[in-house]
């Protein structure tokens, strides 16, 4: 093997190690919490009909810049993703791209009482100059992330009630 080839292989190996071992490459990750806490954070009840809440969710996602990939009122599921947010940390040699995927379920508790559950997963993909890629997904566990969306749904409901 020529010296130049050895250098390229060594460099690629070092980049691979940096992707797999350095958590800062993926950015800040939400802290782990108990599943009961997560479920409570992800769930909110609304005093409205399923039709009203479903329309408010669609409106909220569209107004917030999410791309809706699936919406089915009969099953109560709405699946949406944020636009990719690429960033190049200064002097890093890689690009980090972040997206959030939201799976929403809507179910009637009574004719005028609806429960909404949001499941938000953050996906972080890191691509380096030499073509190496790594991806990490983790659930969002910060209450403010959920509160902001639930509050926007309530605002959308108030406009149409």
RAZI-V409781 format. One record per residue. N is the residue number from 1. D_FIRST is the distance of its C-alpha to the first C-alpha in Angstrom with 2 decimals. Layout:
# RAZI-V409781
n->{N:N}
d_first->{D_FIRST:D_FIRST}
This chain:
# RAZI-V409781
n->{1:2:3:4:5:6:7:8:9:10:11:12:13:14:15:16:17:18:19:20:21:22:23:24:25:26:27:28:29:30:31:32:33:34:35:36:37:38:39:40:41:42:43:44:45:46:47:48:49:50:51:52:53:54:55:56:57:58:59:60:61:62:63:64:65:66:67:68:69:70:71:72:73:74:75:76:77:78:79:80:81:82:83:84:85:86:87:88:89:90:91:92:93:94:95:96:97:98:99:100:101:102:103:104:105:106:107:108:109:110:111:112:113:114:115:116:117:118:119:120:121:122:123:124:125:126:127:128:129:130:131:132:133:134:135:136:137:138:139:140:141:142:143:144:145:146:147:148:149:150:151:152:153:154:155:156:157:158:159:160:161}
d_first->{0.00:3.75:6.52:8.25:6.35:6.60:10.07:11.02:10.42:12.25:14.87:15.52:16.02:18.40:20.24:20.72:22.20:24.40:25.75:26.69:28.09:29.80:33.16:33.96:31.37:33.89:36.85:40.06:40.85:44.49:45.77:46.43:50.12:52.27:52.58:56.34:55.84:53.32:55.71:58.60:56.59:55.59:59.16:62.13:65.50:67.30:70.95:70.60:70.17:66.93:67.19:67.59:64.71:62.37:63.19:62.71:59.22:58.19:59.70:58.03:54.54:55.03:56.51:53.60:50.98:49.77:48.89:50.98:49.14:51.95:55.59:58.07:61.46:62.51:59.76:59.71:55.95:54.33:50.55:49.24:46.09:45.71:43.81:40.18:40.03:36.64:36.04:33.30:33.73:33.52:30.09:28.65:25.93:27.40:30.47:32.91:35.31:38.43:41.01:44.00:45.33:48.99:50.60:54.36:57.06:60.71:63.51:67.27:69.07:72.39:73.52:73.12:70.53:66.81:63.83:60.44:57.19:54.03:50.60:48.07:44.34:41.90:38.47:35.72:32.46:29.63:26.97:24.14:22.52:19.31:21.56:21.97:25.60:27.95:31.68:34.50:38.15:41.10:44.89:46.77:49.07:50.69:54.39:54.65:52.14:54.51:57.69:56.78:56.37:59.47:61.49:60.43:61.54:64.88:65.31:64.68:67.21:69.78:69.59:70.50:73.01}
